[in-house]
Structures are given as C-alpha cells and as structure tokens.
Amino acid sequence: MNDLESRLARLTAPDLKPPVFPTADVAYTLHDTPIGTLLLAVANGRVVASSFGDEESITNRLAKAVSPRVLRQPRALDDVRRQLDEYLAGRRHEFELDVDLALATPFQRLVLTDLPAHTSYGRTTTYGRLAGEIHKPKAARAVGTALGANPVCVVLPCHRVIGSSGALTGYAGGLEAKRFLLNLESKS
C-alpha cells in the first residue's frame, strides 16, 4: 500500500463517527402547520416560544432573554411538535407541556399565566371579561395587546379570547388562523 492509499484508508476507517453537537441552551425548529409556520423553542425542557414571527427576530429575542446558545435542533422539539400536530388534527384538547414565559413582559405574564383557567377547549371569553378576571377591569385593550404578543401561541390559547360583540379581533397568525382554531374546537 503506497502513502496515498494509506491516507485514504484512514479517511474511510469504520471508527470515524459524525460530529456530536452539544445540546443547546435553547433548541428551536420551524414547524409547518395548517395555520402557518410556527417557530417552536424549548429551554430546560420548557416551551419558551410557539410564535408566528420571523426566525431572526425570535431567535434574537431568545438569545437576549434566555441564552446566547440558540441552535436549530428539531429533535429536542419532537414532543412539542407531536402534541401540536395532535391538537391541530382535533385529537388533543389539552397540552401536556411545561411553559416558560421568558419572552413575556410582566403584564403579559399576568394575563397569560391563568389564561387556560379562564377558557377551555371550545369555550371563549372576551378581553373585557379576562381583564376583570385579573382584577384590571379597565384594561381590556391592554389585555388584547398582551395577547397579541403572546410568545407561546396555541399552547397558551389566546385565540379563545374574542371581542365583547363576539367579533374575532387580532391574532398574531391572522384572523384566518384564529377562525381555524375556533372552528376546530367547536367541532369537537
């Protein structure tokens, strides 16, 4: 065996393995759904994002608020994607996921933390009623603004909050996405 053959043999040696990347502090992926593409992210096993926003701005927010080690690692989100897909197919009514509101403001945390307690699958509430539930009865618009910037859409069901007239108003994924989610829940 000449020198070149020897070097080539080392390159194809069976003991060579692909590189193993370290686990990210924040793992994320883009997930296509019937309501649009969601950026899903987890940190320490908790969902920190389920957002319709663009990849660069959300990952920059995650890097500032959670950790600068934000890596696209889809496998870390397998359970989140599975539960989301089951929900969007009408086979799941509740998420069994831990949520971290690291991207939320203090007021958003106040609104979002108890949101599942004020609505349930197939049931809606209004911005005004939700404002009253959090002891801020004059803050219906502020509640709407907080929900409009929900960093964990669908998992925290801000789509279940509607106008006092019953009208569908703003949703980060668009009114068609909100209508889809409400129709999905009303069929079950």
N, C-alpha and C positions, 0 to 999 in steps of 0.2 A: 504494500500500500504506500503510495507516494504521499508527500506532505499535504497536497491539496485534498486528496481523498481522506486523509486522516482528519483534517479540519472539517470537512463536510460531514463526516461520520459523527463528529461531536455535536454538530448542529441538529442532527436528527436523533440524538440519543433519547431513549424512552424515559429517562429520568428528568427531562426538561418538562416543566409544568407552566401553564399560563400564569401570569402575574395575579396576585390576590390583592385587591384594593382594600384599604381599611374601611371600616364601617363609618359612614358619615355621621356627623352630629345631627344633621338634618338631611333626610333622604326624601327625594321627590320624584315624581313622574308626571307626564301629561297623559290624561285618560280621556279618550273619546267616548261620549255618551249620547243618548238621544236628545239631550238638551244642550249639547255643546261640549267643547273640550274643557275639562277641569284640570287645574294643577293641584295635585294631591301631595301633601307633605306630612312626614312624621318626624318627631324628635322625641327621643327617650320613650318610644312606644306609644306616643300620644299624637293624635291628629292635630297639626297646627295650621293646616291650610287645606281647603277644598274650595278653590276660587276660580272664577271665570276670567280673571285679569291676565295680562300678558306675562309670559315666563320671566323675562328680565326684571320687571318691576317687582314681582312677587318674590323671586329668589333674592333680590337685593334687600327687600324688607326682612326676609327670613335671616339673611346674613347679619343684618344690623340688630335685629331683635332677639335672635336665638343663638346663632353661632356663625362664624365665617366659613365653617366647613359644611357647605351645602352642595351635595352631589346628587346627580341623577342616578338613582338606584331603584329601579322599578320593583325588584323582588321584595324589598322591605315594605312595599305597599300592597302586597298580594291580598291580605285580608281586607284592607280598606276597599280595594277595587272590587273584590268579590261581594262584599256587603252592599256596596253602592250599586253594582250591577243587579243584585237580587232585588234591591229596593226599586230600581227603575223598571224592572220586569214585573213588579207587583207581587213578588214572592216574599218580601220582607217588609214589616211595618215599623220596626224599631232598629236602630243601630246599636250594636254592642261594641262601641269604640270609646276609648278614653279621649277626651278633648283637652287641649291646652290653648287658652286664648291669649297666647303671647303676642299676637299681632293686633289685638283689640285694645281700644282705649279704655280707661276706667268706666266711662259711661256705657260703652258697648258691652263690657263685661257684666255690668248691672243688668242690662237688657237681655243679653244672650244666655247668661248663666241659668236662669229659670225659664227660658223660653219653652222647652219641652213640657214643663209643668203647666203652662198656660194654654197649650194647644195639644192636640193629639192627632194621630193619623185620621185623616178625613174630616177633621174639625178645624175651623178657622177662628180667629179672633180679630179685633180691629186694633189699629195703632192707639186709639184713644183708650180702649179697654186695657191694653197692655201697659200704657202709661200709668193708668190708675193702679194696676196690679203692682207696679214697682214704686208706688207712692209718689209719683210725679204726674198728677192728673193733668197738668197744663203742658206736658212735654210730648204730645202726640207727634209733632213734626220732628223733634229731636229723636224720638224712638224710631221714626221712619228713616231718618238719616243714619242712625246706628245700624239698623237692619240692612240698609242699602250697602253698607260697607262690611257686612258680615264676612269674616275671613274663613268661616267654615260652613259655607252654603250647603244646603241639602241635609247634611249631617245635623246641623242646628237649623231647624225648619222655619226660617224666616219667610219662606214662600207662603206659609199659612196665615200670615198677617195681611189683612186687606183694609181698604178704606171703610169708613163708617157707613157709606152708602152701599157697600157691597162691591164697589168697583175694584178692579185689580189696578194697583198702582205700583210703581217702580220695582224692579228686581234686577240684580247685577247681571243675570243671564238673559235679561229681556223678558217682556211680558209673555211671549210665546212659551218660554221655558216655565214660567210661573203657572201659566194656564195648563201646560202639560202635567206638571206635578200635582196641581189641584185636581185635575181630571183623573189622573192615575189613582189618587187616594179616594176619590168619590166613587170609583168603580168597585172598590174592594169592600 
